[in-house]
Amino acid sequence: MKPELVSFKSVKHGEYLYAGIRILDDDRRRVLTWSNKGDPSTDPDMHWRIEHFGDYVGIKSVKHDEWLYAGNPMLERDRRHALTWKKAGDPKSDTDMRWIIKDFGDYVGIKSVRFNEYLFSGNRMLDGDRRHALTWGGSDGPESDKDLRWIKNSLTTVITAISWKHIGTLPAGQSTSDETEVGVVRMNSRKETNGSTFKASFEVSASVSHPAGATAAAKASTEMALSHAVETMGSTTLTHRMKSTKTFSSEKFNRKIWGLTVEGDGFAYVIPNYVRAQDDEPDLPDLSKLLW
């Protein structure tokens, strides 16, 4: 099965599981839930990748590229810390990193293979804002204990096309300085100026959250190439805006500005460093070599 990009929300507390900057020691990062709620659409700390290994899965923090595990560190005698491991290793070689995610319909249970203990978010706090994520074996499971229930939500967004889009016009006599803001944008939204600096800016749609990754859909120019680009894209988080500065020679005529654009369900994303000034639509680059 393909990796899944997801968030996990505690049913009892309505708080998302995350791996942030809080550490247990030099090798281990604390896994917590945030009592101020937060939102995976704006917080990459809350993004997780599920990778399937047959009878078990591995769960990796997308932000830190670290595996979730349950090992020896304990909060109390019967409650074990959920952590991420900052060094080498993976679920194939380390049983601490193996989990079973059991679907109960409206929620899931996340169980440590090694200890046969379920991940839960209870009442124990690290501080005023952060709740410990722990494992516990003193229960019959999520069906009888609400603390052990999690909502697993997909963070995947479907890409429908990658193509060049006309995003503006470089006026005749324009200076050679060009600064373009790119990011998650509302389709066909642009702003053109005739000042000394050409600036194409894009409005962020309020209805569009940042995709944590994407799955290749039909209508790709090259299915294999797009799949590779999407896989690369899944390892990062699209930001609201990024700036790309280019130098164009001044001409006596207007020129079209093209941006290589990823389109999906309700969003478009102009790829930084893929902005061109020319009359005709540029050739599509080798998508398999795009760097996001």
C-alpha positions as CSV (number, residue, x, y, z in Angstrom):
1,M,0.0,0.0,0.0
2,K,1.1,3.6,-0.7
3,P,2.1,5.8,2.3
4,E,-0.8,7.9,3.8
5,L,-0.5,11.5,4.9
6,V,-2.7,12.0,7.9
7,S,-3.5,13.8,11.1
8,F,-4.6,12.2,14.4
9,K,-7.1,13.9,16.7
10,S,-8.0,12.8,20.2
11,V,-11.7,12.0,20.4
12,K,-11.9,12.8,24.1
13,H,-10.0,16.1,24.0
14,G,-10.4,17.3,20.4
15,E,-6.6,17.9,20.2
16,Y,-4.2,16.9,17.5
17,L,-1.2,14.7,17.9
18,Y,2.0,16.5,17.1
19,A,5.8,16.3,17.4
20,G,7.2,19.8,18.0
21,I,10.3,21.3,19.7
22,R,9.9,19.8,23.1
23,I,12.4,17.0,23.7
24,L,12.8,14.3,26.4
25,D,16.6,14.2,25.9
26,D,19.1,14.6,23.0
27,D,17.8,11.5,21.2
28,R,14.0,11.7,21.8
29,R,11.4,14.1,20.9
30,R,8.2,14.3,22.9
31,V,4.9,13.5,21.2
32,L,2.0,15.6,22.7
33,T,-1.4,17.0,22.0
34,W,-2.0,20.8,21.9
35,S,-4.7,22.0,24.2
36,N,-5.1,25.2,22.3
37,K,-6.4,23.0,19.6
38,G,-4.4,24.1,16.5
39,D,-5.0,23.0,13.0
40,P,-3.0,20.6,10.7
41,S,-3.8,22.9,7.7
42,T,-1.5,25.5,9.2
43,D,0.8,23.5,11.5
44,P,3.1,20.9,9.9
45,D,4.1,19.6,13.4
46,M,0.7,17.8,13.2
47,H,1.4,16.0,9.9
48,W,2.1,12.2,10.0
49,R,3.0,9.7,7.3
50,I,1.8,6.1,7.7
51,E,4.0,3.6,5.9
52,H,2.8,0.0,5.5
53,F,5.0,-3.0,6.3
54,G,2.7,-5.9,6.0
55,D,1.3,-6.8,9.4
56,Y,2.2,-3.5,10.9
57,V,2.8,0.1,10.0
58,G,5.3,2.8,10.8
59,I,4.2,6.3,11.7
60,K,6.6,9.1,10.8
61,S,6.6,12.8,11.7
62,V,6.6,14.6,8.3
63,K,8.1,17.8,9.8
64,H,11.1,16.1,11.5
65,D,11.3,12.9,9.4
66,E,11.4,10.9,12.7
67,W,9.6,7.6,13.5
68,L,7.0,7.4,16.3
69,Y,7.9,4.8,18.8
70,A,7.1,3.4,22.3
71,G,10.2,2.2,24.1
72,N,11.5,2.1,27.7
73,P,11.0,5.7,28.9
74,M,8.0,5.8,31.3
75,L,6.0,8.7,32.7
76,E,4.7,6.5,35.4
77,R,4.8,2.8,36.3
78,D,2.0,1.8,33.8
79,R,2.2,4.7,31.3
80,R,4.8,4.8,28.6
81,H,6.0,7.9,26.7
82,A,5.2,8.1,23.0
83,L,8.2,9.7,21.4
84,T,10.0,10.1,18.0
85,W,13.6,8.9,17.5
86,K,16.0,11.5,16.3
87,K,18.6,9.0,15.1
88,A,18.8,6.2,12.5
89,G,16.5,3.2,12.4
90,D,13.1,2.2,11.0
91,P,10.2,-0.1,11.7
92,K,11.8,-3.0,9.7
93,S,14.7,-3.1,12.2
94,D,13.2,-1.7,15.4
95,T,10.1,-3.3,16.9
96,D,9.6,-0.2,19.1
97,M,8.5,1.6,15.9
98,R,5.9,-0.9,14.9
99,W,2.2,0.0,15.3
100,I,-1.2,-1.5,14.4
101,I,-3.9,1.0,13.5
102,K,-7.3,-0.7,14.0
103,D,-10.4,0.9,12.4
104,F,-13.5,1.0,14.6
105,G,-15.6,3.0,12.1
106,D,-15.9,6.5,13.5
107,Y,-12.4,6.3,15.1
108,V,-9.2,4.2,15.2
109,G,-7.0,2.7,17.9
110,I,-3.2,2.9,17.6
111,K,-1.5,0.0,19.3
112,S,2.2,-0.6,20.0
113,V,3.2,-4.0,18.5
114,R,6.0,-4.6,21.0
115,F,4.1,-3.7,24.2
116,N,0.5,-4.4,23.1
117,E,-0.4,-1.0,24.5
118,Y,-2.7,1.6,23.0
119,L,-1.7,5.2,22.3
120,F,-3.8,7.6,24.3
121,S,-4.2,11.2,25.3
122,G,-5.4,11.4,28.9
123,N,-5.4,14.0,31.7
124,R,-1.6,14.2,32.3
125,M,-0.2,17.5,31.2
126,L,3.4,18.5,30.3
127,D,2.5,22.1,31.0
128,G,-0.6,24.4,30.7
129,D,-0.9,23.9,27.0
130,R,0.4,20.5,26.2
131,R,-0.9,17.0,27.0
132,H,1.3,13.9,27.1
133,A,0.7,11.2,24.5
134,L,1.3,7.9,26.2
135,T,0.7,4.2,25.8
136,W,-1.2,2.1,28.3
137,G,-2.1,-1.6,28.5
138,G,-4.6,-1.4,31.4
139,S,-7.7,-1.4,29.3
140,D,-9.8,-3.6,27.0
141,G,-9.2,-1.1,24.2
142,P,-10.8,1.8,22.4
143,E,-14.3,0.3,22.4
144,S,-14.5,0.7,26.1
145,D,-12.1,3.6,26.7
146,K,-12.6,6.9,25.0
147,D,-9.1,8.1,25.9
148,L,-7.7,5.5,23.4
149,R,-9.8,6.8,20.4
150,W,-8.3,8.8,17.6
151,I,-9.8,10.4,14.5
152,K,-7.6,9.7,11.5
153,N,-8.0,12.4,8.8
154,S,-6.3,12.3,5.4
155,L,-4.2,15.3,4.5
156,T,-3.9,14.3,0.9
157,T,-4.9,16.6,-1.9
158,V,-5.5,15.4,-5.5
159,I,-3.4,17.0,-8.3
160,T,-5.3,17.2,-11.6
161,A,-2.7,18.9,-13.8
162,I,0.8,20.5,-14.0
163,S,1.0,23.1,-16.8
164,W,2.2,26.6,-17.7
165,K,-0.3,29.3,-16.9
166,H,-0.2,32.9,-18.1
167,I,0.1,34.8,-14.8
168,G,0.8,38.3,-16.0
169,T,2.4,40.6,-18.5
170,L,5.8,42.3,-18.4
171,P,5.2,45.9,-19.7
172,A,7.4,47.4,-22.5
173,G,10.3,49.3,-21.1
174,Q,10.2,47.5,-17.8
175,S,13.2,47.5,-15.6
176,T,15.3,44.4,-15.3
177,S,14.2,43.7,-11.7
178,D,11.5,41.2,-11.2
179,E,10.1,39.9,-8.0
180,T,7.3,37.3,-8.1
181,E,5.4,36.1,-5.0
182,V,4.3,32.5,-5.5
183,G,2.3,30.1,-3.4
184,V,-1.1,28.5,-2.9
185,V,-3.3,30.8,-4.9
186,R,-6.8,31.5,-6.0
187,M,-7.2,30.5,-9.6
188,N,-6.8,33.3,-12.2
189,S,-6.0,35.9,-9.5
190,R,-3.2,38.3,-10.3
191,K,-2.1,41.9,-9.9
192,E,0.1,43.7,-12.4
193,T,2.0,47.0,-11.9
194,N,3.7,49.3,-14.2
195,G,6.3,50.7,-11.8
196,S,10.0,50.2,-11.8
197,T,9.6,46.7,-10.5
198,F,7.2,44.1,-11.9
199,K,5.4,42.2,-9.2
200,A,2.9,39.4,-9.7
201,S,1.1,38.6,-6.4
202,F,-1.4,35.9,-5.7
203,E,-4.3,35.9,-3.2
204,V,-4.5,33.0,-0.9
205,S,-8.0,31.5,-1.0
206,A,-9.5,31.3,2.5
207,S,-11.1,28.0,1.6
208,V,-7.8,26.3,0.7
209,S,-5.7,24.7,3.3
210,H,-2.0,23.8,2.7
211,P,-1.8,20.4,1.3
212,A,0.7,18.2,3.1
213,G,1.0,16.0,0.1
214,A,-0.8,14.9,-3.0
215,T,-1.8,11.9,-5.0
216,A,-1.4,11.7,-8.7
217,A,-4.8,11.8,-10.6
218,A,-5.6,11.3,-14.2
219,K,-4.8,13.9,-16.9
220,A,-1.1,14.0,-16.0
221,S,1.2,14.6,-19.0
222,T,3.3,11.7,-17.9
223,E,1.9,9.5,-15.2
224,M,5.2,8.2,-13.9
225,A,6.8,11.6,-13.8
226,L,3.9,13.2,-12.0
227,S,3.8,10.4,-9.5
228,H,7.5,11.1,-8.7
229,A,6.8,14.9,-8.4
230,V,3.9,14.2,-6.1
231,E,6.0,11.9,-3.9
232,T,8.6,14.6,-3.6
233,M,5.9,17.1,-2.9
234,G,4.6,14.9,-0.1
235,S,7.8,15.4,1.9
236,T,7.3,19.1,2.3
237,T,4.5,21.6,3.2
238,L,3.3,24.2,0.7
239,T,3.7,27.6,2.2
240,H,1.4,30.6,1.7
241,R,3.9,32.6,-0.2
242,M,7.5,32.4,-1.5
243,K,9.5,35.0,-3.3
244,S,11.3,34.3,-6.6
245,T,13.6,37.1,-7.9
246,K,14.6,37.1,-11.5
247,T,16.3,39.4,-14.0
248,F,14.7,40.1,-17.3
249,S,16.1,42.3,-20.0
250,S,14.2,45.5,-20.8
251,E,12.4,45.3,-24.2
252,K,10.3,47.7,-26.3
253,F,7.3,45.4,-26.3
254,N,5.1,43.6,-23.8
255,R,5.9,40.0,-22.9
256,K,3.8,37.4,-21.3
257,I,4.8,36.0,-17.9
258,W,4.3,32.3,-17.5
259,G,4.3,30.3,-14.2
260,L,4.5,26.5,-14.0
261,T,1.4,25.8,-12.0
262,V,0.2,22.7,-10.1
263,E,-3.6,22.5,-10.1
264,G,-5.8,20.6,-7.8
265,D,-9.2,20.5,-6.1
266,G,-9.7,24.3,-5.5
267,F,-6.1,25.4,-5.4
268,A,-3.3,26.3,-7.7
269,Y,0.4,26.5,-6.8
270,V,3.0,28.4,-8.8
271,I,6.3,26.6,-8.4
272,P,9.2,28.9,-7.2
273,N,11.9,29.4,-9.8
274,Y,9.6,28.3,-12.7
275,V,8.5,31.7,-13.9
276,R,9.3,32.7,-17.5
277,A,9.0,35.8,-19.6
278,Q,8.3,35.0,-23.3
279,D,5.6,35.3,-25.9
280,D,4.8,31.6,-26.3
281,E,4.0,29.0,-23.7
282,P,7.3,27.4,-22.6
283,D,7.9,23.7,-23.0
284,L,6.9,21.5,-20.1
285,P,10.1,20.5,-18.1
286,D,10.9,17.0,-17.0
287,L,8.5,16.7,-14.1
288,S,10.6,13.9,-12.5
289,K,13.4,16.3,-11.9
290,L,11.4,19.1,-10.3
291,L,12.6,20.2,-6.9
292,W,9.9,21.5,-4.6
